[in-house]
Amino acid sequence: MTIDQYNFNGKKAIVRVDFNVPLDENGHITDDTRIRGALPTLKKILADGGSLIIMSHMGKPKGKVNPKLSLAQIKDAVAKALGTEVKFAEDCAKAEEAAKALKPGEVLLLENLRFHPEEEGKPVGIDKEDPAYDDAKKAMKEAQKEFAKTLASYADVYVNDAFGTAHRRHASTAVIADYFPADAKMLGYLMEKEVNAVDAILSDIKRPFTAIMGGSKVSTKIGIIENLMDKVDNLILCGGMTYTFAKAQGGEVGKSICENDKLNLALDIIKKAKEKGVNLVLAPDCIAADDFSNDANTMVCSVMEIPAEWEGVDAGPKAREDFAAAIRDAKTILWNGPAGVFEFDNFAGGSRAIADAIVEATEKGAFSLVGGGDSVACVNKFGLADKVSYVSTGGGALLEAIEGKVLPGIAAIKG
């Protein structure tokens, strides 16, 4: 069942969204991208003549009520985005009457799901080493089912439109689906887009396929790198992990970020790329700085010869050329992770060079997927988000999907 096939007329729909939006110290939303992303799904339900129950988490309250993480702060913004009044349930587990009273076209926003530990399903107040932990875990799993059953009781149909949490088997993202028949649970528009984008990257590959993996640590990306190694033609590894690879090959990396316990892993990746015929692109040079600040003194140097008190903070001129060359002619592109400390304007040049090359390839017909918080922040900072094929909203979920893992939030609906 897809959301387009379903007629919500006269139905109550409970929709899991990802409204975990950033707030300033006064509780005002600083970026409403996630709210805007869910609007097509929410408006479809209302336009059909359905009533809408919206549920989400915000932050990490760890099973306790925290006013600073209350969804009451975003109620007015949601109402403005939908163009209609939004009612609010102060306890998501005690919203039966409010849900029952909803008329077609009306909207109810539930309080933060994670104010209840049952949402995440993790025992609280007990250490994993405690002999009683296993019993506590079993009890919490049963409690999680009851919590999900309560949420499900509010509605006739369940829609999951929160890709950002699809990799978690939480009450509202997966367990709740057990309480709806197959023809009354479905993915929302945003989730469908995300799933299709991942399929285009992993299943419907147009070649050449270039993947760009950035970020500070090899260890956090190893699962993705290994899964991509059988799929890509070009693999660019950049950002902080550059210096682990340089040191593994005998380089001097100064004060650069470096995983000294992953040097053999770096050499193993280089070896695997050769064996599989993958063009592994590593930065030959970098911008080095004498301090971690935007105003630091800088120099261009080989990644193998960084002075003792300096650190690599961005891809160098030759690296940028190499990266762009591997991107420009690609037909499928995945970008996850920046090439440097892009938050500082003076060290955003490497990431900008990658973004520009992706835009150029996209204009020539390539499919480009940008995902992961920092990469998304990059394309937004450069004003290029609308010039790539797709910008993913799900950081961890996207990475696990690319690793080839089954996402519980999708499996619960697709079976």
Buried (B, 14 or more C-beta within 10 A) or exposed (E): BEBEEBEBEEBBBBBBBBBBBEBEEEEEBEEBBBBEBBBBBBBBBBEBEBBBBBBBBBBEBEBEBBEEBBBBBBBEBBBEBBEBEBBBBBEBBEBEEBBEEBEBBBBBBBBBBBBBBBBBBBBEEBEEEEEEEEEBBEEBBEBBBEBBBBBBEBBBBBBBBBBBBBBBBBBBBBBBBEBBEEEBBBBBBBBBBBBEBBEBBBEEBEEBBBBBBBBBBBEBBBBBBBBBBEBBBBBBBBBBBBBBBBBBBEBBBBBBBBBEEBBEBBEBBBEBBEEEEBBBBBBBBBBBBBBEEBEBEBEEBBBBEBEEEBBBBBBBBBBBBBBBEBBBBBBBBBBBBBBBBBBBEBBBBBBBBBBBBBBBBBEEEBBBBBBBEBBBBBBBBBEBBEBBBBBBBBBBBBBBBBBBEEBBBBEBBBE
